[in-house]
Amino acid sequence: MLLAILQAMLQFVLKLGVIFGFIFMISCTAFVIVCIVHGDIKINVIRSKREEENE
């Protein structure tokens, strides 16, 4: 009986953790996209001298 209750509680906590993880991942992705659009984050490509000479 106690083992069944523990298993049900563990499954509930696991599902809740997965749901919160997905929500956190989506919100962080949205935050980064908004920051890139507003210009707070700039992505610079750094090239070596060899790559610049080849072009």
Secondary structure, 3 states (H helix, E strand, C coil): CHHHHHHHHHHHHHHHHHHHHHHHHHHHHHHHHHHHHHCCCCCCCCCCHHHHHHC
